[in-house]
């Protein structure tokens, strides 16, 4: 059957597309949750400030102890 390879390739492409859609939905849901919980949008200056402050264990606007080490 000469068309078997084409059908399999189309099926694989469709499967990959569904995986990409699923991943994008998951990322959107995660971004929405972060926005809701932290009241800041992803990849904005306020979000980056919040993330760095959290990672450095310091109060907002201050360098944390881990950053100095």
Secondary structure, 3 states (H helix, E strand, C coil): CCCHHHHHHHHHHHHHHHHHHHHHHHHHHHHHHHHHHHCCCCCCHHHHHHHHHHHHCCCCCCCCHHHHC
